[in-house]
Amino acid sequence: AIAIAAAIQLAVLWTASTLAEWLTAGGGTASGRLDDLIAYVVSWLPMTAVGLIAVFIAQWFRQSTGAMALIILFYAAAKLLPLALPQVAVWSLFSYTDWHLLWVGGGASPGKLANTSVLLLSYCIMAYTAGWILFDRKQL
C-alpha cells in the first residue's frame, strides 16, 4: 500500500508540475519533460523505502501523535547525520532521497545507478520485513 501511495503521489506531482510548466511562459522542452518524468519515476524507490521505515516506526506506538513526532525527528536526524559523519552518507537511505539528480543529465555511470538501485531495494526489503515481523508479533 505504501508503494502504491508513493507512486500515486509522485504521478500527481508530475502531472501538476507538467501542467504548471505548460502554463508558464517558457513552456519547457520535450527533453526537459522526459528528464522530469525520469526524476519522478526513480524517486519512487527511495520514497517507498522511507515510507516503509515510517510504518515500521509507527508500529511501536499506540497513538499517531507520538509516532508522527518520532518519525519527523528520526528523519531530521538521519538527514543531518551525514553532516556530522560524512562517511555515513554512503550507507544512509536518507542521503538518497535526492538521487534522481544522478539519473537526469547523465550524472552517474550505469554501474553506480544499478548499485544504488540495489541498495535502495534492499532497504525496502529490510524495512518491509521488519515491519511485517513486528506486525505479526503484535497479532499473537
A tleap script that builds the chain and sets N, CA, C and O, in Angstrom:
source leaprc.protein.ff14SB
mol = sequence {
  NALA ILE ALA ILE ALA ALA ALA ILE GLN LEU
  ALA VAL LEU TRP THR ALA SER THR LEU ALA
  GLU TRP LEU THR ALA GLY GLY GLY THR ALA
  SER GLY ARG LEU ASP ASP LEU ILE ALA TYR
  VAL VAL SER TRP LEU PRO MET THR ALA VAL
  GLY LEU ILE ALA VAL PHE ILE ALA GLN TRP
  PHE ARG GLN SER THR GLY ALA MET ALA LEU
  ILE ILE LEU PHE TYR ALA ALA ALA LYS LEU
  LEU PRO LEU ALA LEU PRO GLN VAL ALA VAL
  TRP SER LEU PHE SER TYR THR ASP TRP HIE
  LEU LEU TRP VAL GLY GLY GLY ALA SER PRO
  GLY LYS LEU ALA ASN THR SER VAL LEU LEU
  LEU SER TYR CYS ILE MET ALA TYR THR ALA
  GLY TRP ILE LEU PHE ASP ARG LYS GLN CLEU
}
set mol.1.N position { 0.812 -1.187 0.000 }
set mol.1.CA position { 0.000 0.000 0.000 }
set mol.1.C position { 0.867 1.267 0.000 }
set mol.1.O position { 0.539 2.264 -0.642 }
set mol.2.N position { 1.982 1.197 0.739 }
set mol.2.CA position { 2.883 2.358 0.781 }
set mol.2.C position { 3.474 2.610 -0.597 }
set mol.2.O position { 3.565 3.759 -1.031 }
set mol.3.N position { 3.872 1.559 -1.286 }
set mol.3.CA position { 4.463 1.707 -2.616 }
set mol.3.C position { 3.453 2.295 -3.600 }
set mol.3.O position { 3.797 3.147 -4.420 }
set mol.4.N position { 2.222 1.840 -3.511 }
set mol.4.CA position { 1.179 2.359 -4.402 }
set mol.4.C position { 0.876 3.819 -4.072 }
set mol.4.O position { 0.704 4.640 -4.973 }
set mol.5.N position { 0.813 4.140 -2.776 }
set mol.5.CA position { 0.557 5.531 -2.380 }
set mol.5.C position { 1.684 6.444 -2.849 }
set mol.5.O position { 1.428 7.550 -3.327 }
set mol.6.N position { 2.923 5.993 -2.718 }
set mol.6.CA position { 4.055 6.805 -3.183 }
set mol.6.C position { 3.994 6.998 -4.689 }
set mol.6.O position { 4.264 8.093 -5.183 }
set mol.7.N position { 3.643 5.947 -5.427 }
set mol.7.CA position { 3.547 6.057 -6.886 }
set mol.7.C position { 2.433 7.027 -7.295 }
set mol.7.O position { 2.611 7.830 -8.210 }
set mol.8.N position { 1.297 6.949 -6.621 }
set mol.8.CA position { 0.186 7.849 -6.941 }
set mol.8.C position { 0.562 9.294 -6.634 }
set mol.8.O position { 0.296 10.190 -7.435 }
set mol.9.N position { 1.182 9.523 -5.474 }
set mol.9.CA position { 1.587 10.883 -5.120 }
set mol.9.C position { 2.597 11.442 -6.117 }
set mol.9.O position { 2.495 12.601 -6.520 }
set mol.10.N position { 3.563 10.633 -6.513 }
set mol.10.CA position { 4.561 11.096 -7.484 }
set mol.10.C position { 3.924 11.355 -8.848 }
set mol.10.O position { 4.303 12.302 -9.536 }
set mol.11.N position { 2.960 10.521 -9.245 }
set mol.11.CA position { 2.280 10.737 -10.523 }
set mol.11.C position { 1.464 12.028 -10.504 }
set mol.11.O position { 1.454 12.776 -11.481 }
set mol.12.N position { 0.783 12.284 -9.396 }
set mol.12.CA position { 0.007 13.530 -9.273 }
set mol.12.C position { 0.937 14.734 -9.285 }
set mol.12.O position { 0.648 15.736 -9.938 }
set mol.13.N position { 2.056 14.641 -8.565 }
set mol.13.CA position { 3.015 15.746 -8.547 }
set mol.13.C position { 3.619 15.991 -9.925 }
set mol.13.O position { 3.796 17.142 -10.325 }
set mol.14.N position { 3.939 14.918 -10.660 }
set mol.14.CA position { 4.496 15.093 -12.009 }
set mol.14.C position { 3.462 15.745 -12.923 }
set mol.14.O position { 3.789 16.641 -13.701 }
set mol.15.N position { 2.209 15.289 -12.822 }
set mol.15.CA position { 1.158 15.871 -13.647 }
set mol.15.C position { 0.963 17.349 -13.331 }
set mol.15.O position { 0.850 18.170 -14.241 }
set mol.16.N position { 0.925 17.687 -12.059 }
set mol.16.CA position { 0.746 19.091 -11.666 }
set mol.16.C position { 1.924 19.948 -12.104 }
set mol.16.O position { 1.732 21.066 -12.581 }
set mol.17.N position { 3.135 19.437 -11.948 }
set mol.17.CA position { 4.298 20.233 -12.357 }
set mol.17.C position { 4.381 20.368 -13.868 }
set mol.17.O position { 4.829 21.401 -14.365 }
set mol.18.N position { 3.962 19.357 -14.607 }
set mol.18.CA position { 3.954 19.443 -16.066 }
set mol.18.C position { 2.904 20.452 -16.537 }
set mol.18.O position { 3.163 21.250 -17.438 }
set mol.19.N position { 1.722 20.413 -15.923 }
set mol.19.CA position { 0.690 21.399 -16.277 }
set mol.19.C position { 1.143 22.818 -15.937 }
set mol.19.O position { 0.914 23.750 -16.708 }
set mol.20.N position { 1.777 22.973 -14.796 }
set mol.20.CA position { 2.278 24.297 -14.412 }
set mol.20.C position { 3.364 24.762 -15.380 }
set mol.20.O position { 3.451 25.948 -15.698 }
set mol.21.N position { 4.184 23.833 -15.844 }
set mol.21.CA position { 5.236 24.175 -16.809 }
set mol.21.C position { 4.624 24.609 -18.137 }
set mol.21.O position { 5.107 25.557 -18.756 }
set mol.22.N position { 3.576 23.933 -18.580 }
set mol.22.CA position { 2.919 24.296 -19.832 }
set mol.22.C position { 2.240 25.657 -19.736 }
set mol.22.O position { 2.153 26.378 -20.730 }
set mol.23.N position { 1.760 26.011 -18.553 }
set mol.23.CA position { 1.052 27.271 -18.381 }
set mol.23.C position { 1.980 28.472 -18.211 }
set mol.23.O position { 1.534 29.614 -18.317 }
set mol.24.N position { 3.244 28.232 -17.952 }
set mol.24.CA position { 4.194 29.335 -17.815 }
set mol.24.C position { 4.665 29.784 -19.186 }
set mol.24.O position { 4.437 29.105 -20.187 }
set mol.25.N position { 5.310 30.908 -19.223 }
set mol.25.CA position { 5.741 31.493 -20.492 }
set mol.25.C position { 6.738 30.614 -21.235 }
set mol.25.O position { 6.665 30.506 -22.459 }
set mol.26.N position { 7.680 29.976 -20.511 }
set mol.26.CA position { 8.721 29.165 -21.154 }
set mol.26.C position { 8.176 27.896 -21.769 }
set mol.26.O position { 8.563 27.523 -22.876 }
set mol.27.N position { 7.294 27.239 -21.073 }
set mol.27.CA position { 6.664 26.039 -21.601 }
set mol.27.C position { 7.514 24.801 -21.521 }
set mol.27.O position { 6.951 23.707 -21.463 }
set mol.28.N position { 8.830 24.888 -21.515 }
set mol.28.CA position { 9.689 23.725 -21.420 }
set mol.28.C position { 9.859 23.009 -22.744 }
set mol.28.O position { 9.186 23.320 -23.727 }
set mol.29.N position { 10.765 22.048 -22.758 }
set mol.29.CA position { 11.047 21.271 -23.952 }
set mol.29.C position { 10.666 19.821 -23.717 }
set mol.29.O position { 10.408 19.405 -22.588 }
set mol.30.N position { 10.636 19.058 -24.803 }
set mol.30.CA position { 10.309 17.638 -24.688 }
set mol.30.C position { 11.374 16.895 -23.896 }
set mol.30.O position { 11.052 16.009 -23.104 }
set mol.31.N position { 12.644 17.249 -24.103 }
set mol.31.CA position { 13.704 16.575 -23.344 }
set mol.31.C position { 13.632 16.957 -21.869 }
set mol.31.O position { 13.948 16.143 -21.001 }
set mol.32.N position { 13.220 18.180 -21.586 }
set mol.32.CA position { 13.041 18.601 -20.198 }
set mol.32.C position { 11.922 17.841 -19.521 }
set mol.32.O position { 12.039 17.472 -18.352 }
set mol.33.N position { 10.818 17.597 -20.253 }
set mol.33.CA position { 9.711 16.826 -19.692 }
set mol.33.C position { 10.119 15.373 -19.486 }
set mol.33.O position { 9.679 14.736 -18.529 }
set mol.34.N position { 10.963 14.838 -20.382 }
set mol.34.CA position { 11.442 13.470 -20.208 }
set mol.34.C position { 12.327 13.366 -18.968 }
set mol.34.O position { 12.224 12.399 -18.213 }
set mol.35.N position { 13.193 14.354 -18.753 }
set mol.35.CA position { 14.024 14.372 -17.543 }
set mol.35.C position { 13.154 14.485 -16.298 }
set mol.35.O position { 13.434 13.850 -15.281 }
set mol.36.N position { 12.098 15.293 -16.378 }
set mol.36.CA position { 11.171 15.412 -15.252 }
set mol.36.C position { 10.510 14.072 -14.952 }
set mol.36.O position { 10.421 13.667 -13.793 }
set mol.37.N position { 10.046 13.385 -15.992 }
set mol.37.CA position { 9.399 12.089 -15.818 }
set mol.37.C position { 10.369 11.083 -15.208 }
set mol.37.O position { 10.003 10.342 -14.296 }
set mol.38.N position { 11.596 11.053 -15.704 }
set mol.38.CA position { 12.605 10.139 -15.154 }
set mol.38.C position { 12.838 10.449 -13.678 }
set mol.38.O position { 12.914 9.535 -12.856 }
set mol.39.N position { 12.950 11.719 -13.341 }
set mol.39.CA position { 13.191 12.108 -11.948 }
set mol.39.C position { 12.056 11.632 -11.041 }
set mol.39.O position { 12.315 11.124 -9.950 }
set mol.40.N position { 10.814 11.789 -11.473 }
set mol.40.CA position { 9.690 11.361 -10.644 }
set mol.40.C position { 9.600 9.840 -10.563 }
set mol.40.O position { 9.271 9.301 -9.506 }
set mol.41.N position { 9.886 9.145 -11.652 }
set mol.41.CA position { 9.811 7.676 -11.643 }
set mol.41.C position { 10.876 7.083 -10.724 }
set mol.41.O position { 10.577 6.190 -9.931 }
set mol.42.N position { 12.114 7.566 -10.819 }
set mol.42.CA position { 13.170 6.988 -9.987 }
set mol.42.C position { 13.064 7.437 -8.529 }
set mol.42.O position { 13.680 6.824 -7.657 }
set mol.43.N position { 12.310 8.475 -8.250 }
set mol.43.CA position { 12.101 8.898 -6.862 }
set mol.43.C position { 11.189 7.936 -6.113 }
set mol.43.O position { 11.102 7.985 -4.886 }
set mol.44.N position { 10.522 7.078 -6.836 }
set mol.44.CA position { 9.590 6.143 -6.215 }
set mol.44.C position { 10.297 5.185 -5.253 }
set mol.44.O position { 9.777 4.908 -4.172 }
set mol.45.N position { 11.457 4.683 -5.625 }
set mol.45.CA position { 12.143 3.684 -4.802 }
set mol.45.C position { 12.586 4.251 -3.448 }
set mol.45.O position { 12.277 3.640 -2.425 }
set mol.46.N position { 13.289 5.382 -3.388 }
set mol.46.CA position { 13.647 5.886 -2.053 }
set mol.46.C position { 12.438 6.363 -1.237 }
set mol.46.O position { 12.439 6.244 -0.012 }
set mol.47.N position { 11.420 6.896 -1.895 }
set mol.47.CA position { 10.238 7.329 -1.149 }
set mol.47.C position { 9.481 6.125 -0.569 }
set mol.47.O position { 8.913 6.214 0.520 }
set mol.48.N position { 9.473 5.017 -1.287 }
set mol.48.CA position { 8.858 3.806 -0.770 }
set mol.48.C position { 9.635 3.291 0.438 }
set mol.48.O position { 9.038 2.878 1.432 }
set mol.49.N position { 10.966 3.314 0.355 }
set mol.49.CA position { 11.787 2.861 1.480 }
set mol.49.C position { 11.576 3.740 2.702 }
set mol.49.O position { 11.457 3.230 3.816 }
set mol.50.N position { 11.529 5.045 2.512 }
set mol.50.CA position { 11.286 5.962 3.632 }
set mol.50.C position { 9.898 5.703 4.225 }
set mol.50.O position { 9.738 5.699 5.446 }
set mol.51.N position { 8.913 5.489 3.384 }
set mol.51.CA position { 7.567 5.186 3.869 }
set mol.51.C position { 7.510 3.891 4.657 }
set mol.51.O position { 6.823 3.814 5.676 }
set mol.52.N position { 8.221 2.876 4.201 }
set mol.52.CA position { 8.238 1.599 4.915 }
set mol.52.C position { 8.929 1.724 6.269 }
set mol.52.O position { 8.516 1.087 7.238 }
set mol.53.N position { 9.970 2.534 6.339 }
set mol.53.CA position { 10.630 2.771 7.628 }
set mol.53.C position { 9.689 3.527 8.564 }
set mol.53.O position { 9.644 3.246 9.762 }
set mol.54.N position { 8.945 4.477 8.024 }
set mol.54.CA position { 7.980 5.218 8.842 }
set mol.54.C position { 6.894 4.282 9.383 }
set mol.54.O position { 6.472 4.416 10.532 }
set mol.55.N position { 6.450 3.352 8.566 }
set mol.55.CA position { 5.440 2.386 9.026 }
set mol.55.C position { 6.021 1.505 10.125 }
set mol.55.O position { 5.346 1.209 11.110 }
set mol.56.N position { 7.270 1.086 9.957 }
set mol.56.CA position { 7.920 0.273 10.984 }
set mol.56.C position { 7.985 1.027 12.306 }
set mol.56.O position { 7.667 0.465 13.354 }
set mol.57.N position { 8.391 2.285 12.270 }
set mol.57.CA position { 8.482 3.086 13.490 }
set mol.57.C position { 7.094 3.307 14.094 }
set mol.57.O position { 6.934 3.253 15.313 }
set mol.58.N position { 6.108 3.553 13.261 }
set mol.58.CA position { 4.751 3.842 13.748 }
set mol.58.C position { 4.141 2.655 14.495 }
set mol.58.O position { 3.267 2.843 15.342 }
set mol.59.N position { 4.582 1.458 14.196 }
set mol.59.CA position { 4.015 0.283 14.856 }
set mol.59.C position { 4.417 0.178 16.327 }
set mol.59.O position { 3.831 -0.610 17.070 }
set mol.60.N position { 5.395 0.952 16.751 }
set mol.60.CA position { 5.824 0.918 18.135 }
set mol.60.C position { 4.929 1.778 19.031 }
set mol.60.O position { 5.086 1.765 20.252 }
set mol.61.N position { 4.004 2.515 18.442 }
set mol.61.CA position { 3.172 3.452 19.195 }
set mol.61.C position { 1.707 3.075 19.099 }
set mol.61.O position { 1.268 2.450 18.133 }
set mol.62.N position { 0.965 3.466 20.116 }
set mol.62.CA position { -0.481 3.264 20.106 }
set mol.62.C position { -1.201 4.484 19.531 }
set mol.62.O position { -2.281 4.359 18.953 }
set mol.63.N position { -0.598 5.662 19.692 }
set mol.63.CA position { -1.227 6.892 19.206 }
set mol.63.C position { -0.405 7.469 18.060 }
set mol.63.O position { 0.824 7.390 18.056 }
set mol.64.N position { -1.092 8.038 17.109 }
set mol.64.CA position { -0.422 8.562 15.923 }
set mol.64.C position { 0.403 9.812 16.209 }
set mol.64.O position { 1.363 10.083 15.487 }
set mol.65.N position { 0.063 10.574 17.232 }
set mol.65.CA position { 0.791 11.807 17.532 }
set mol.65.C position { 2.239 11.513 17.915 }
set mol.65.O position { 3.164 12.138 17.395 }
set mol.66.N position { 2.428 10.578 18.811 }
set mol.66.CA position { 3.780 10.205 19.215 }
set mol.66.C position { 4.566 9.599 18.070 }
set mol.66.O position { 5.755 9.873 17.907 }
set mol.67.N position { 3.903 8.780 17.286 }
set mol.67.CA position { 4.566 8.166 16.142 }
set mol.67.C position { 5.011 9.221 15.133 }
set mol.67.O position { 6.142 9.182 14.648 }
set mol.68.N position { 4.134 10.150 14.824 }
set mol.68.CA position { 4.467 11.189 13.853 }
set mol.68.C position { 5.614 12.061 14.344 }
set mol.68.O position { 6.500 12.415 13.567 }
set mol.69.N position { 5.603 12.410 15.629 }
set mol.69.CA position { 6.679 13.228 16.192 }
set mol.69.C position { 8.014 12.502 16.101 }
set mol.69.O position { 9.019 13.096 15.712 }
set mol.70.N position { 8.031 11.223 16.457 }
set mol.70.CA position { 9.281 10.470 16.390 }
set mol.70.C position { 9.747 10.273 14.949 }
set mol.70.O position { 10.945 10.337 14.676 }
set mol.71.N position { 8.831 10.038 14.042 }
set mol.71.CA position { 9.209 9.859 12.635 }
set mol.71.C position { 9.835 11.132 12.087 }
set mol.71.O position { 10.836 11.073 11.374 }
set mol.72.N position { 9.256 12.281 12.412 }
set mol.72.CA position { 9.812 13.556 11.942 }
set mol.72.C position { 11.189 13.793 12.543 }
set mol.72.O position { 12.111 14.200 11.837 }
set mol.73.N position { 11.337 13.541 13.849 }
set mol.73.CA position { 12.649 13.698 14.494 }
set mol.73.C position { 13.682 12.732 13.924 }
set mol.73.O position { 14.837 13.101 13.708 }
set mol.74.N position { 13.258 11.492 13.685 }
set mol.74.CA position { 14.160 10.494 13.112 }
set mol.74.C position { 14.601 10.900 11.708 }
set mol.74.O position { 15.776 10.769 11.364 }
set mol.75.N position { 13.675 11.386 10.907 }
set mol.75.CA position { 14.007 11.813 9.546 }
set mol.75.C position { 14.975 12.998 9.574 }
set mol.75.O position { 15.951 13.022 8.824 }
set mol.76.N position { 14.707 13.968 10.430 }
set mol.76.CA position { 15.593 15.137 10.530 }
set mol.76.C position { 16.989 14.721 10.999 }
set mol.76.O position { 17.992 15.189 10.459 }
set mol.77.N position { 17.053 13.852 11.992 }
set mol.77.CA position { 18.356 13.387 12.482 }
set mol.77.C position { 19.094 12.597 11.407 }
set mol.77.O position { 20.307 12.740 11.253 }
set mol.78.N position { 18.371 11.767 10.667 }
set mol.78.CA position { 19.008 10.963 9.618 }
set mol.78.C position { 19.503 11.840 8.459 }
set mol.78.O position { 20.527 11.536 7.847 }
set mol.79.N position { 18.786 12.916 8.159 }
set mol.79.CA position { 19.243 13.833 7.111 }
set mol.79.C position { 20.451 14.652 7.563 }
set mol.79.O position { 21.299 15.003 6.742 }
set mol.80.N position { 20.540 14.960 8.866 }
set mol.80.CA position { 21.638 15.771 9.386 }
set mol.80.C position { 22.868 14.944 9.757 }
set mol.80.O position { 23.966 15.491 9.852 }
set mol.81.N position { 22.709 13.657 9.965 }
set mol.81.CA position { 23.823 12.800 10.376 }
set mol.81.C position { 25.005 12.846 9.413 }
set mol.81.O position { 26.142 12.908 9.882 }
set mol.82.N position { 24.804 12.819 8.087 }
set mol.82.CA position { 25.956 12.889 7.183 }
set mol.82.C position { 26.750 14.197 7.282 }
set mol.82.O position { 27.910 14.241 6.872 }
set mol.83.N position { 26.150 15.252 7.814 }
set mol.83.CA position { 26.908 16.484 8.014 }
set mol.83.C position { 27.935 16.310 9.121 }
set mol.83.O position { 29.040 16.844 9.036 }
set mol.84.N position { 27.573 15.562 10.163 }
set mol.84.CA position { 28.492 15.312 11.265 }
set mol.84.C position { 29.468 14.182 10.945 }
set mol.84.O position { 30.647 14.252 11.290 }
set mol.85.N position { 28.965 13.144 10.285 }
set mol.85.CA position { 29.781 11.990 9.923 }
set mol.85.C position { 29.643 11.730 8.418 }
set mol.85.O position { 28.778 10.955 8.008 }
set mol.86.N position { 30.475 12.361 7.596 }
set mol.86.CA position { 30.328 12.236 6.138 }
set mol.86.C position { 30.429 10.803 5.614 }
set mol.86.O position { 29.836 10.484 4.584 }
set mol.87.N position { 31.166 9.943 6.300 }
set mol.87.CA position { 31.305 8.569 5.824 }
set mol.87.C position { 30.003 7.782 5.939 }
set mol.87.O position { 29.863 6.733 5.310 }
set mol.88.N position { 29.064 8.262 6.720 }
set mol.88.CA position { 27.761 7.603 6.880 }
set mol.88.C position { 26.877 7.835 5.657 }
set mol.88.O position { 25.965 7.050 5.397 }
set mol.89.N position { 27.134 8.895 4.911 }
set mol.89.CA position { 26.265 9.277 3.793 }
set mol.89.C position { 26.137 8.172 2.745 }
set mol.89.O position { 25.085 8.044 2.118 }
set mol.90.N position { 27.172 7.384 2.548 }
set mol.90.CA position { 27.131 6.325 1.535 }
set mol.90.C position { 26.114 5.254 1.901 }
set mol.90.O position { 25.490 4.667 1.018 }
set mol.91.N position { 25.942 4.994 3.188 }
set mol.91.CA position { 25.067 3.912 3.634 }
set mol.91.C position { 23.706 4.390 4.121 }
set mol.91.O position { 22.825 3.570 4.381 }
set mol.92.N position { 23.520 5.681 4.246 }
set mol.92.CA position { 22.261 6.202 4.763 }
set mol.92.C position { 21.214 6.281 3.659 }
set mol.92.O position { 21.433 6.899 2.618 }
set mol.93.N position { 20.090 5.653 3.902 }
set mol.93.CA position { 18.973 5.713 2.960 }
set mol.93.C position { 18.541 7.151 2.724 }
set mol.93.O position { 18.177 7.518 1.606 }
set mol.94.N position { 18.580 7.952 3.754 }
set mol.94.CA position { 18.076 9.316 3.688 }
set mol.94.C position { 18.989 10.236 2.881 }
set mol.94.O position { 18.601 11.355 2.545 }
set mol.95.N position { 20.191 9.773 2.572 }
set mol.95.CA position { 21.072 10.536 1.686 }
set mol.95.C position { 20.681 10.355 0.222 }
set mol.95.O position { 21.127 11.115 -0.638 }
set mol.96.N position { 19.856 9.359 -0.064 }
set mol.96.CA position { 19.466 9.062 -1.439 }
set mol.96.C position { 18.075 9.562 -1.790 }
set mol.96.O position { 17.537 9.193 -2.834 }
set mol.97.N position { 17.478 10.396 -0.939 }
set mol.97.CA position { 16.145 10.905 -1.271 }
set mol.97.C position { 16.189 11.892 -2.433 }
set mol.97.O position { 15.149 12.230 -2.999 }
set mol.98.N position { 17.370 12.353 -2.790 }
set mol.98.CA position { 17.501 13.216 -3.969 }
set mol.98.C position { 18.351 12.552 -5.055 }
set mol.98.O position { 19.022 13.232 -5.831 }
set mol.99.N position { 18.316 11.242 -5.099 }
set mol.99.CA position { 19.159 10.524 -6.042 }
set mol.99.C position { 18.681 10.633 -7.487 }
set mol.99.O position { 19.373 10.197 -8.407 }
set mol.100.N position { 17.500 11.216 -7.685 }
set mol.100.CA position { 17.034 11.446 -9.049 }
set mol.100.C position { 17.989 12.374 -9.798 }
set mol.100.O position { 18.028 12.367 -11.029 }
set mol.101.N position { 18.757 13.169 -9.058 }
set mol.101.CA position { 19.728 14.060 -9.701 }
set mol.101.C position { 20.831 13.277 -10.415 }
set mol.101.O position { 21.428 13.775 -11.370 }
set mol.102.N position { 21.099 12.056 -9.955 }
set mol.102.CA position { 22.092 11.224 -10.623 }
set mol.102.C position { 21.573 10.692 -11.960 }
set mol.102.O position { 22.360 10.400 -12.861 }
set mol.103.N position { 20.258 10.568 -12.087 }
set mol.103.CA position { 19.663 9.984 -13.291 }
set mol.103.C position { 19.499 10.991 -14.422 }
set mol.103.O position { 19.634 10.631 -15.592 }
set mol.104.N position { 19.215 12.227 -14.095 }
set mol.104.CA position { 18.976 13.213 -15.145 }
set mol.104.C position { 20.306 13.838 -15.565 }
set mol.104.O position { 21.157 14.149 -14.731 }
set mol.105.N position { 20.458 14.009 -16.846 }
set mol.105.CA position { 21.651 14.652 -17.379 }
set mol.105.C position { 22.902 13.795 -17.378 }
set mol.105.O position { 24.000 14.329 -17.535 }
set mol.106.N position { 22.780 12.482 -17.206 }
set mol.106.CA position { 23.956 11.610 -17.241 }
set mol.106.C position { 24.923 11.876 -16.109 }
set mol.106.O position { 26.136 11.870 -16.321 }
set mol.107.N position { 24.407 12.111 -14.894 }
set mol.107.CA position { 25.247 12.467 -13.762 }
set mol.107.C position { 26.027 11.321 -13.163 }
set mol.107.O position { 26.948 11.567 -12.385 }
set mol.108.N position { 25.705 10.073 -13.487 }
set mol.108.CA position { 26.395 8.933 -12.894 }
set mol.108.C position { 26.478 7.803 -13.909 }
set mol.108.O position { 25.708 7.745 -14.868 }
set mol.109.N position { 27.420 6.918 -13.680 }
set mol.109.CA position { 27.595 5.772 -14.568 }
set mol.109.C position { 26.472 4.754 -14.336 }
set mol.109.O position { 25.859 4.727 -13.269 }
set mol.110.N position { 26.212 3.922 -15.346 }
set mol.110.CA position { 25.170 2.891 -15.172 }
set mol.110.C position { 25.479 1.940 -14.015 }
set mol.110.O position { 24.559 1.473 -13.344 }
set mol.111.N position { 26.750 1.650 -13.773 }
set mol.111.CA position { 27.115 0.775 -12.662 }
set mol.111.C position { 26.750 1.373 -11.320 }
set mol.111.O position { 26.244 0.672 -10.444 }
set mol.112.N position { 27.002 2.670 -11.146 }
set mol.112.CA position { 26.657 3.352 -9.891 }
set mol.112.C position { 25.144 3.403 -9.716 }
set mol.112.O position { 24.634 3.220 -8.611 }
set mol.113.N position { 24.430 3.652 -10.811 }
set mol.113.CA position { 22.966 3.686 -10.724 }
set mol.113.C position { 22.398 2.315 -10.359 }
set mol.113.O position { 21.469 2.217 -9.556 }
set mol.114.N position { 22.959 1.260 -10.949 }
set mol.114.CA position { 22.497 -0.094 -10.638 }
set mol.114.C position { 22.819 -0.447 -9.190 }
set mol.114.O position { 21.984 -1.020 -8.490 }
set mol.115.N position { 24.030 -0.106 -8.736 }
set mol.115.CA position { 24.434 -0.394 -7.354 }
set mol.115.C position { 23.533 0.331 -6.364 }
set mol.115.O position { 23.103 -0.252 -5.368 }
set mol.116.N position { 23.250 1.583 -6.631 }
set mol.116.CA position { 22.392 2.361 -5.737 }
set mol.116.C position { 20.959 1.837 -5.773 }
set mol.116.O position { 20.285 1.819 -4.743 }
set mol.117.N position { 20.491 1.416 -6.930 }
set mol.117.CA position { 19.146 0.846 -7.028 }
set mol.117.C position { 19.018 -0.410 -6.184 }
set mol.117.O position { 18.018 -0.602 -5.492 }
set mol.118.N position { 20.031 -1.267 -6.242 }
set mol.118.CA position { 20.006 -2.492 -5.436 }
set mol.118.C position { 20.061 -2.159 -3.950 }
set mol.118.O position { 19.382 -2.799 -3.147 }
set mol.119.N position { 20.863 -1.164 -3.578 }
set mol.119.CA position { 20.934 -0.742 -2.179 }
set mol.119.C position { 19.571 -0.249 -1.695 }
set mol.119.O position { 19.118 -0.632 -0.616 }
set mol.120.N position { 18.921 0.594 -2.486 }
set mol.120.CA position { 17.603 1.106 -2.100 }
set mol.120.C position { 16.554 -0.001 -2.061 }
set mol.120.O position { 15.687 -0.008 -1.187 }
set mol.121.N position { 16.633 -0.927 -2.999 }
set mol.121.CA position { 15.712 -2.064 -2.987 }
set mol.121.C position { 15.929 -2.915 -1.740 }
set mol.121.O position { 14.970 -3.411 -1.149 }
set mol.122.N position { 17.182 -3.083 -1.341 }
set mol.122.CA position { 17.450 -3.862 -0.129 }
set mol.122.C position { 16.914 -3.149 1.110 }
set mol.122.O position { 16.429 -3.804 2.032 }
set mol.123.N position { 16.994 -1.812 1.148 }
set mol.123.CA position { 16.388 -1.075 2.257 }
set mol.123.C position { 14.879 -1.292 2.278 }
set mol.123.O position { 14.294 -1.448 3.350 }
set mol.124.N position { 14.246 -1.304 1.120 }
set mol.124.CA position { 12.801 -1.566 1.055 }
set mol.124.C position { 12.478 -2.954 1.606 }
set mol.124.O position { 11.540 -3.114 2.387 }
set mol.125.N position { 13.252 -3.945 1.199 }
set mol.125.CA position { 13.011 -5.318 1.642 }
set mol.125.C position { 13.213 -5.442 3.145 }
set mol.125.O position { 12.410 -6.074 3.831 }
set mol.126.N position { 14.293 -4.836 3.665 }
set mol.126.CA position { 14.549 -4.922 5.103 }
set mol.126.C position { 13.472 -4.211 5.916 }
set mol.126.O position { 13.016 -4.735 6.932 }
set mol.127.N position { 13.062 -3.017 5.474 }
set mol.127.CA position { 12.040 -2.281 6.213 }
set mol.127.C position { 10.696 -3.005 6.151 }
set mol.127.O position { 9.981 -3.065 7.152 }
set mol.128.N position { 10.349 -3.550 5.000 }
set mol.128.CA position { 9.101 -4.290 4.862 }
set mol.128.C position { 9.110 -5.523 5.758 }
set mol.128.O position { 8.137 -5.802 6.459 }
set mol.129.N position { 10.220 -6.257 5.727 }
set mol.129.CA position { 10.325 -7.475 6.527 }
set mol.129.C position { 10.279 -7.164 8.018 }
set mol.129.O position { 9.589 -7.851 8.771 }
set mol.130.N position { 11.002 -6.139 8.453 }
set mol.130.CA position { 10.982 -5.754 9.868 }
set mol.130.C position { 9.583 -5.322 10.288 }
set mol.130.O position { 9.120 -5.689 11.368 }
set mol.131.N position { 8.914 -4.556 9.458 }
set mol.131.CA position { 7.547 -4.144 9.760 }
set mol.131.C position { 6.591 -5.318 9.802 }
set mol.131.O position { 5.707 -5.377 10.657 }
set mol.132.N position { 6.766 -6.250 8.881 }
set mol.132.CA position { 5.895 -7.429 8.853 }
set mol.132.C position { 6.100 -8.279 10.109 }
set mol.132.O position { 5.130 -8.748 10.705 }
set mol.133.N position { 7.363 -8.480 10.514 }
set mol.133.CA position { 7.647 -9.265 11.719 }
set mol.133.C position { 7.033 -8.590 12.940 }
set mol.133.O position { 6.410 -9.258 13.765 }
set mol.134.N position { 7.197 -7.297 13.065 }
set mol.134.CA position { 6.635 -6.579 14.209 }
set mol.134.C position { 5.111 -6.653 14.199 }
set mol.134.O position { 4.493 -6.849 15.245 }
set mol.135.N position { 4.510 -6.500 13.037 }
set mol.135.CA position { 3.058 -6.603 12.918 }
set mol.135.C position { 2.589 -8.008 13.280 }
set mol.135.O position { 1.582 -8.164 13.970 }
set mol.136.N position { 3.305 -9.027 12.821 }
set mol.136.CA position { 2.937 -10.400 13.104 }
set mol.136.C position { 3.040 -10.716 14.589 }
set mol.136.O position { 2.204 -11.441 15.130 }
set mol.137.N position { 4.055 -10.180 15.248 }
set mol.137.CA position { 4.204 -10.406 16.687 }
set mol.137.C position { 3.114 -9.700 17.487 }
set mol.137.O position { 2.721 -10.184 18.548 }
set mol.138.N position { 2.623 -8.574 16.999 }
set mol.138.CA position { 1.543 -7.863 17.678 }
set mol.138.C position { 0.240 -8.656 17.585 }
set mol.138.O position { -0.617 -8.549 18.462 }
set mol.139.N position { 0.092 -9.445 16.534 }
set mol.139.CA position { -1.126 -10.223 16.335 }
set mol.139.C position { -1.221 -11.401 17.315 }
set mol.139.O position { -2.317 -11.861 17.634 }
set mol.140.N position { -0.075 -11.880 17.785 }
set mol.140.CA position { -0.088 -13.066 18.674 }
set mol.140.C position { -0.573 -12.752 20.014 }
set mol.140.O position { -0.642 -13.635 20.868 }
savepdb mol mol.pdb
quit
